[in-house]
Amino acid sequence: MATLKSKTPKFKSISGEMETGGAPIYADDVLRIQENSSADSVNFYEASRRLLPELLTWDGATSSKQFENGLILSGCEYDNTDPANPVVNEGYILSGGEVCYFAGGSFATGATPGLLYLFKGALTGTNRVFNDGFSKEILVDYAVITELGAVTGNGLELQAGTAITAVDEVIVLQIGVNDSFKGEDYFTLKSALNIAEFGERLSEVNFIGATLNANFSLGSSLPYFVSKVNKDGTTEVRGSIVIEAAAQVSATILPCKLGAYNVNSLGTINLFGGPSNPVTFEASSIGVNLNGDIVVREPAGGWPGVNYEIQVNAVVLGNTTLPTTYQYNNDFLNIT
């Protein structure tokens, strides 16, 4: 893990003092200003980098943490239009406590989902000739080392003979084939501060209208029949629907599906009978089959045999284990 940058004392205010003796400024003072400004930025990003969750990669036996996370500061977007030769844009990363420049380029991975690992490389310098005729190093920066890996049935893997060690701070980009793993979402400042997840949680999921088949029609009490899968894993079903006589069988399937989290689980949904021909639904009269269909079982007294309207206003949590939901941690910016 990189250490934070040390800083020299800041200049005191000399406002109003220039006319009474001035203030001597040396070349080293300019360098001090540059170094302190750089230290402020690096320390902020270093503290943010430490907030990133661990990334597990396959070590040949199990998935484990094999390196520290780096941080994308800018750029590093990629284009997978040609899966065999994806193109990665230039950018800057924080790795090993230094801002490192990545030149980008094309990285052939073949059709297999590929991984591009980026981490701090060697220190490089630029020389200038001084008045005494000697060439001296004056500008320094750090290059970026790149390695290719792959996504296999075991998950994310490093290449054989990798130079990456447990103390390196590495960024991983998914290139070659579109995949749910996105480095630009995982190794950024937004990810470190949970802004991406926070913004996603704030967005409202839209209801989707049910596609009605031949033996169903919308009811009059709530003239819609819609559902949506909430971000906490629950499924919300709202509206009223007329179950026509031809659909009143032992297991009537409503034209609506539950989310994946509710599939293959037996739950209960509150049903309300229509204005006429009331039918009493028992607690076990509704359930979910393996396909995620909402199934209304025939009531104990039987179906009325005529068009029958029911109302559904329910949030369904079929699984007995509560999903992991977003929690606000009031200490998440504490970097001490």
C-alpha positions as CSV (number, residue, x, y, z in Angstrom):
1,M,0.0,0.0,0.0
2,A,1.4,3.4,-1.0
3,T,2.1,5.9,1.7
4,L,0.7,9.4,1.8
5,K,2.9,12.2,0.5
6,S,4.5,14.4,3.1
7,K,4.2,18.2,2.9
8,T,6.4,21.1,3.9
9,P,5.0,24.0,6.0
10,K,2.8,26.4,3.9
11,F,3.8,30.0,3.4
12,K,2.5,32.5,5.8
13,S,0.4,35.4,4.5
14,I,2.5,38.4,3.6
15,S,-0.4,40.6,2.6
16,G,0.5,44.3,3.4
17,E,4.2,43.5,4.1
18,M,5.7,43.9,0.6
19,E,6.1,47.7,1.2
20,T,8.0,47.2,4.5
21,G,10.9,45.1,3.4
22,G,9.4,42.7,0.9
23,A,9.6,39.0,1.0
24,P,12.6,37.1,-0.5
25,I,11.4,34.4,-3.0
26,Y,13.8,31.6,-4.0
27,A,13.6,29.0,-6.8
28,D,13.1,26.3,-4.2
29,D,9.9,28.1,-3.0
30,V,8.3,27.6,-6.5
31,L,9.2,23.9,-6.2
32,R,7.7,23.8,-2.8
33,I,4.5,25.2,-4.0
34,Q,4.4,22.6,-6.8
35,E,5.2,19.7,-4.5
36,N,2.6,20.7,-1.9
37,S,-0.1,21.1,-4.6
38,S,0.8,17.7,-6.0
39,A,0.8,16.1,-2.5
40,D,-2.7,17.5,-1.8
41,S,-4.1,15.9,-5.0
42,V,-2.3,12.6,-4.6
43,N,-3.3,12.3,-0.9
44,F,-6.9,12.8,-1.7
45,Y,-6.9,10.2,-4.5
46,E,-4.8,7.8,-2.4
47,A,-7.3,8.0,0.5
48,S,-10.1,7.4,-2.0
49,R,-8.3,4.5,-3.6
50,R,-8.2,2.8,-0.2
51,L,-12.0,2.8,-0.1
52,L,-12.3,0.5,-3.1
53,P,-13.6,-3.0,-2.3
54,E,-11.2,-5.9,-2.8
55,L,-11.0,-7.6,-6.2
56,L,-10.6,-11.3,-6.2
57,T,-8.8,-13.2,-9.0
58,W,-8.1,-16.8,-9.6
59,D,-4.8,-18.1,-8.2
60,G,-5.0,-21.6,-9.6
61,A,-6.9,-23.0,-6.6
62,T,-9.3,-20.4,-5.5
63,S,-10.3,-16.8,-6.0
64,S,-8.4,-14.5,-3.7
65,K,-6.9,-11.0,-3.3
66,Q,-3.7,-11.0,-5.2
67,F,-3.0,-7.2,-5.5
68,E,-4.1,-3.9,-4.3
69,N,-6.5,-1.7,-6.3
70,G,-5.3,1.2,-8.4
71,L,-7.5,4.2,-9.3
72,I,-8.4,5.5,-12.7
73,L,-8.0,9.3,-12.7
74,S,-9.0,10.0,-16.3
75,G,-9.3,8.3,-19.7
76,C,-8.8,4.5,-20.0
77,E,-12.1,4.1,-21.9
78,Y,-12.1,1.2,-24.4
79,D,-13.8,0.2,-27.6
80,N,-14.8,-3.4,-28.1
81,T,-16.2,-3.0,-31.6
82,D,-13.5,-5.4,-32.9
83,P,-13.4,-8.0,-30.2
84,A,-10.1,-9.4,-31.4
85,N,-8.3,-6.1,-31.3
86,P,-10.0,-3.8,-28.7
87,V,-8.7,-0.3,-28.5
88,V,-8.0,1.4,-25.1
89,N,-7.7,5.2,-24.9
90,E,-4.9,7.0,-23.1
91,G,-5.3,8.0,-19.5
92,Y,-3.9,8.6,-16.1
93,I,-3.9,6.2,-13.2
94,L,-2.9,6.3,-9.5
95,S,-0.6,3.3,-8.8
96,G,2.1,3.0,-6.1
97,G,1.4,6.5,-4.8
98,E,2.2,8.1,-8.2
99,V,0.2,9.5,-11.1
100,C,1.2,7.4,-14.1
101,Y,0.5,8.1,-17.7
102,F,-0.9,5.3,-19.9
103,A,-0.5,5.8,-23.6
104,G,-3.3,3.5,-24.6
105,G,-3.3,1.4,-27.8
106,S,-4.7,-1.8,-29.3
107,F,-4.5,-4.9,-27.3
108,A,-5.1,-8.2,-29.1
109,T,-7.0,-10.7,-26.8
110,G,-8.7,-12.9,-29.4
111,A,-12.4,-13.6,-29.1
112,T,-12.0,-14.9,-25.5
113,P,-13.1,-12.3,-22.9
114,G,-9.8,-10.5,-22.1
115,L,-8.5,-8.5,-19.2
116,L,-6.0,-5.7,-19.3
117,Y,-4.0,-5.1,-16.1
118,L,-2.4,-1.7,-15.6
119,F,0.1,-0.8,-12.9
120,K,3.0,1.5,-12.1
121,G,6.2,1.0,-14.2
122,A,9.7,2.4,-14.1
123,L,10.6,6.0,-13.5
124,T,11.5,7.8,-16.7
125,G,13.1,11.2,-17.0
126,T,13.7,14.0,-19.5
127,N,17.2,15.7,-19.6
128,R,18.1,19.3,-20.5
129,V,21.5,20.9,-21.2
130,F,22.3,23.6,-18.6
131,N,24.6,26.7,-19.0
132,D,27.6,24.7,-17.8
133,G,27.2,22.4,-20.8
134,F,26.1,19.4,-18.8
135,S,22.9,17.4,-19.4
136,K,20.9,16.9,-16.3
137,E,17.5,15.2,-15.6
138,I,14.8,17.8,-15.0
139,L,11.4,16.2,-15.6
140,V,10.4,12.8,-14.3
141,D,7.3,10.6,-14.7
142,Y,6.2,7.0,-14.3
143,A,5.3,4.7,-17.2
144,V,2.5,2.1,-17.0
145,I,3.1,-1.7,-17.3
146,T,0.4,-3.6,-19.1
147,E,-0.4,-7.3,-18.9
148,L,-3.1,-9.3,-20.5
149,G,-5.3,-11.8,-18.6
150,A,-8.5,-13.7,-19.3
151,V,-12.0,-14.4,-18.0
152,T,-12.5,-18.1,-17.7
153,G,-14.9,-20.4,-15.9
154,N,-12.9,-19.7,-12.7
155,G,-13.4,-15.9,-13.0
156,L,-10.7,-13.3,-13.5
157,E,-7.2,-14.7,-14.1
158,L,-3.7,-13.3,-14.4
159,Q,-1.4,-14.4,-17.2
160,A,1.2,-17.1,-16.5
161,G,4.5,-15.6,-15.2
162,T,2.9,-12.3,-14.2
163,A,5.0,-9.6,-12.8
164,I,2.2,-8.4,-10.5
165,T,2.8,-8.8,-6.8
166,A,0.6,-8.6,-3.7
167,V,1.7,-5.0,-3.1
168,D,1.2,-3.6,-6.6
169,E,-1.8,-1.3,-7.1
170,V,-3.5,-2.6,-10.2
171,I,-6.4,-1.5,-12.5
172,V,-8.3,-4.1,-14.5
173,L,-10.2,-3.4,-17.7
174,Q,-12.5,-5.9,-19.4
175,I,-11.7,-5.8,-23.1
176,G,-12.4,-8.0,-26.1
177,V,-15.9,-9.1,-25.4
178,N,-18.7,-7.1,-23.7
179,D,-19.2,-8.4,-20.1
180,S,-20.8,-7.3,-16.9
181,F,-17.4,-6.5,-15.3
182,K,-16.4,-3.0,-16.2
183,G,-13.2,-1.5,-14.9
184,E,-14.3,2.0,-15.4
185,D,-17.1,1.4,-13.0
186,Y,-15.0,-0.5,-10.4
187,F,-11.7,1.5,-10.2
188,T,-12.9,5.1,-10.3
189,L,-13.5,7.8,-7.7
190,K,-17.2,7.4,-8.2
191,S,-16.9,3.8,-7.2
192,A,-14.7,4.6,-4.2
193,L,-17.3,7.0,-2.8
194,N,-20.3,4.8,-3.8
195,I,-21.6,7.5,-6.0
196,A,-22.4,5.1,-8.8
197,E,-24.4,2.8,-6.5
198,F,-26.0,5.7,-4.7
199,G,-27.1,7.2,-8.0
200,E,-28.5,3.9,-9.2
201,R,-30.4,3.5,-6.0
202,L,-32.0,6.9,-6.4
203,S,-33.3,6.1,-9.9
204,E,-36.9,4.9,-10.0
205,V,-37.6,1.6,-11.8
206,N,-40.4,1.9,-14.3
207,F,-43.5,-0.3,-14.2
208,I,-44.0,-2.6,-17.2
209,G,-47.5,-3.3,-18.4
210,A,-48.5,-7.0,-18.7
211,T,-49.1,-8.5,-22.1
212,L,-52.7,-9.8,-21.9
213,N,-53.6,-13.1,-23.6
214,A,-57.0,-14.2,-24.9
215,N,-58.7,-14.9,-21.6
216,F,-57.7,-11.8,-19.6
217,S,-58.7,-8.2,-19.8
218,L,-58.1,-5.1,-17.6
219,G,-60.4,-4.5,-14.7
220,S,-62.4,-1.4,-14.1
221,S,-61.5,-0.8,-10.5
222,L,-57.8,-0.3,-11.3
223,P,-57.6,0.0,-15.1
224,Y,-54.0,-1.3,-15.5
225,F,-52.0,-4.4,-14.6
226,V,-48.3,-3.6,-14.2
227,S,-45.2,-4.9,-12.4
228,K,-41.6,-4.0,-11.7
229,V,-38.6,-5.6,-10.1
230,N,-37.3,-3.3,-7.3
231,K,-33.6,-2.9,-6.6
232,D,-34.0,-4.6,-3.2
233,G,-35.0,-7.9,-5.0
234,T,-38.8,-7.5,-4.4
235,T,-41.4,-7.6,-7.2
236,E,-44.2,-5.0,-7.1
237,V,-47.5,-5.9,-8.8
238,R,-50.3,-3.3,-9.1
239,G,-53.6,-3.2,-10.9
240,S,-56.8,-5.2,-11.5
241,I,-57.5,-7.8,-14.1
242,V,-60.6,-9.8,-15.2
243,I,-60.1,-13.5,-15.2
244,E,-62.5,-14.8,-17.8
245,A,-64.3,-18.1,-17.4
246,A,-62.0,-19.9,-19.9
247,A,-59.0,-19.0,-17.8
248,Q,-60.5,-20.2,-14.5
249,V,-58.7,-23.5,-14.2
250,S,-57.0,-25.3,-11.2
251,A,-53.9,-23.1,-11.6
252,T,-54.6,-19.8,-13.4
253,I,-51.4,-18.1,-14.5
254,L,-51.6,-14.3,-14.4
255,P,-50.0,-12.4,-17.3
256,C,-47.1,-11.2,-15.2
257,K,-43.8,-12.5,-14.0
258,L,-41.9,-12.1,-10.8
259,G,-38.2,-11.1,-10.7
260,A,-35.5,-13.7,-10.6
261,Y,-35.1,-13.3,-6.8
262,N,-38.6,-14.5,-6.3
263,V,-38.5,-17.5,-8.7
264,N,-39.0,-21.0,-7.3
265,S,-40.4,-19.8,-4.0
266,L,-43.8,-20.0,-2.4
267,G,-45.1,-16.7,-1.2
268,T,-48.5,-15.1,-0.7
269,I,-50.0,-12.1,-2.4
270,N,-53.0,-10.3,-1.1
271,L,-55.9,-10.7,-3.6
272,F,-59.1,-8.7,-3.5
273,G,-62.3,-10.0,-5.1
274,G,-64.3,-8.0,-7.6
275,P,-67.5,-6.2,-7.0
276,S,-69.7,-9.2,-7.7
277,N,-69.5,-13.0,-7.3
278,P,-67.0,-12.7,-4.4
279,V,-64.5,-15.5,-4.0
280,T,-62.5,-16.2,-0.9
281,F,-58.8,-16.8,-1.6
282,E,-57.0,-18.7,1.1
283,A,-53.5,-17.7,2.1
284,S,-52.0,-20.6,0.0
285,S,-54.1,-19.9,-3.0
286,I,-51.3,-18.0,-4.9
287,G,-47.7,-19.0,-5.5
288,V,-44.9,-19.0,-7.9
289,N,-43.7,-21.7,-10.2
290,L,-40.2,-22.4,-11.6
291,N,-40.6,-20.0,-14.5
292,G,-41.4,-17.1,-12.2
293,D,-45.1,-17.1,-13.1
294,I,-47.7,-15.9,-10.7
295,V,-50.1,-18.7,-10.2
296,V,-53.6,-18.4,-8.7
297,R,-54.9,-21.7,-7.5
298,E,-58.5,-22.6,-7.6
299,P,-60.3,-21.3,-4.4
300,A,-61.7,-23.9,-2.1
301,G,-65.3,-23.0,-3.2
302,G,-64.4,-23.2,-6.8
303,W,-64.3,-20.5,-9.4
304,P,-67.6,-18.6,-10.2
305,G,-67.6,-19.7,-13.8
306,V,-68.2,-16.1,-15.1
307,N,-65.9,-13.2,-15.7
308,Y,-64.3,-12.3,-12.4
309,E,-62.2,-9.3,-11.5
310,I,-59.4,-9.3,-8.9
311,Q,-57.1,-6.6,-7.6
312,V,-53.4,-7.0,-6.9
313,N,-51.6,-4.4,-4.8
314,A,-48.6,-6.2,-3.4
315,V,-44.8,-6.1,-3.0
316,V,-43.7,-9.7,-3.2
317,L,-40.6,-11.1,-1.5
318,G,-40.7,-14.8,-2.3
319,N,-37.3,-15.7,-1.1
320,T,-37.0,-16.2,2.7
321,T,-33.6,-14.5,2.8
322,L,-33.7,-10.7,2.6
323,P,-31.5,-9.3,-0.2
324,T,-28.6,-7.1,0.5
325,T,-29.8,-3.5,0.2
326,Y,-28.0,-0.2,0.0
327,Q,-27.1,1.3,3.4
328,Y,-25.8,4.8,4.0
329,N,-22.7,4.7,6.2
330,N,-22.1,8.1,7.8
331,D,-18.4,7.2,8.3
332,F,-17.7,6.3,4.7
333,L,-15.6,9.4,4.1
334,N,-13.5,9.0,7.2
335,I,-9.9,8.4,5.9
336,T,-8.1,8.7,9.2
